[in-house]
Amino acid sequence: MTPGTLRLEGLVGSHPGFRLGPIGLDLAPGEVVTVLGPSGSGKTTLLRAVAGLDHLLDGEALWEGQAITRTQPEDRRMGYVPQGLALFPHRTVEQNVAFPLLLDGERRTGAAVRDLLDRFGLLPLSHRYPRELSYGQRQRVAMARALASRPRVLLWDEPLSALDVVARDDLIEVLREVTGPSGPSLLLVTHDPSVAYSLADRFLVLSSGTVSFLGTPGDFLRSPPDAFGARFAGYENVWERAVLLGEPTAWSRTLLEHSGPWGLAFSASSLKVGAGERKEVEIACSVRRVHWTPEGVVVGLQAHGHHLVLRMPPKEGPPAIGSPLTVSISTSDLHPMGAESSGGDLASNRP
Amino acid sequence: MLGHATRPRSAGLRGISAPSVAMVGLAGLLVVLLVLPLAALALSVPPSAIANAALDPAVEVSLGYTLLASGLALLVSLGLGVPLGYLLARREFRGRRLVESVVLLPLVLPHLMAGLALLLVFGPDTSLGRALAAAGFPVWGSLWGVVAVMVYVSTSYLVQASEASFRRVDPEMIGVARTLGASPADAFLEVTLPLSLRAILGGAALSWARALSEIGGFLVLGYAVYPWPTGSHQPVWSPLSILVYNDYLIDPEEAFAVAAFLLLIALGIFLVANLLDLLWARRRAPLSGVEP
């Protein structure tokens, strides 16, 4: 196996009332895999299982081909940062970051710690206690501390949540520097699409404890795994297959032909006002509501009791509420949900 | 009720509601009831009598005895109580709730009954009592008996404080310490213990104070340590509480003087403990592992 590779084989974990897995994944050296999924889908359970903090029911975790499933957390070198950060409140910023080195017997804070403090902009705060820091500063301390342990893999649970856009973009830059080909690989849980798209080489989507998608962001956008994935991808119009099956119109039959096992999704801006050409689907609607955004006019539509969202360019005037409106969409803009676009990646994730 | 919700807070009397006044009155009454007997004790004894009590050889011997016995009892309580507190806080096992209840039992037992119960286990006619006596630790009528009573009646406070403080440390923090390279022992010494220490020491102080104030159990298990009543105020290797009780039966004035001296010592310890706690709190702010 390639040096620096983490492999998960049929990993099955559990919490009371919840079962995770089986999970299969090869994490290449320096690769960033973003773990997505609705609340309660098992994202944190997966990170804790890889960190060795939770008991596994089945499966193996392998580092460079060697099983580490029964290796104690302190010997795995997995840099885990939980959502709550778990900073040590009785230690200063510097002492928090130096914690892994102190355990190694390095009694003095070394150049490595100072370098990390500097990289995360923490040098001026090094003698403060966690309670004296803002949440964003604490997030940076937690990241620096995890890196101080010279981890093989970083396991980060929502590391950039609750940050303003500028602070988040700054940290994304730092994360790009510390990961990458020569750095540790990263398994990153996030709810923030901009973080996910900025950093991820691949997406892993969990749904009720199992993997519903594993592939590149491009594959994900072409064919999101389910309604959650479609929303995360930014598609405002999400039609589940069961809904389309119950609709007797010509346009719904055309949509059904292009849908995946879970239905289809498309963006509000891919809908056009007016009749379409040969390859387009026409839908007769009425206007429910209208509001303005910097990107244009967002129009809420209703078609046979179903809701649609249309985004019109700002230069076009908004239609009157209650007026009829025909919209069309090219079949090439339809994204089937749940189509296996990720090749064999999902094969090892079947129960 | 809407009026209450919108009424601005006022620092003056107009902003204080009738229930608030009643609550402050009741709280004040309790504080007075707690302080009044102590103030009466301190004021009823002339300072010269307190000074005499402090220099009294009988008091000094008993004070030394009490400090030694309570110190030994505290060491035993720490050695046994902190691990039990940790287990109760951190491990799920069958019968955990039963053990928690058993730990609380000495708090609800009448003190004399605790002494009688211990006598049935450690008494001179029991096999355990004989075995311990043969090993050089006779429990009945000895310092060891007094230590045993003190441990029995006081450890619950320490176990409770330890359990509560360990429970407050975020388990996620321990998990993260492990992923950063800490063994379970490292994680305990570097994270759990520093975060729990203040509360454990608070429990230890409470436990120690309870041991110092014990008398009921001594009267049964440690009876022979004091040839009661002696008929005179003599230096005897015995607990202070027994000395004060005996003095009260024979010479109440002497008892009040010794009691006032003890009150001064207790207040001194209380002030020093609070000062240390305040300094600690300023140096390291959060008590628990929970992030603010």
Interface residues (C-beta under 8 A of the other chain):
Chain A: R48 A51 G52 L53 Q72 P73 E74 R76 R77 M78 G79 Y80 V81 P82 G84 L85 A86 L87 F88 P89 H90 F99 P100 L102 L103 D104 Y129 P130 R131 R138 R145 A146 A148 S149 L155
Chain B: D170 E172 M173 G175 V176 A177 R178 T179 L180 G181 A182 S183 D186 E190 V191 P194 L195 R284 A285 P286 S288 G289 E291 P292
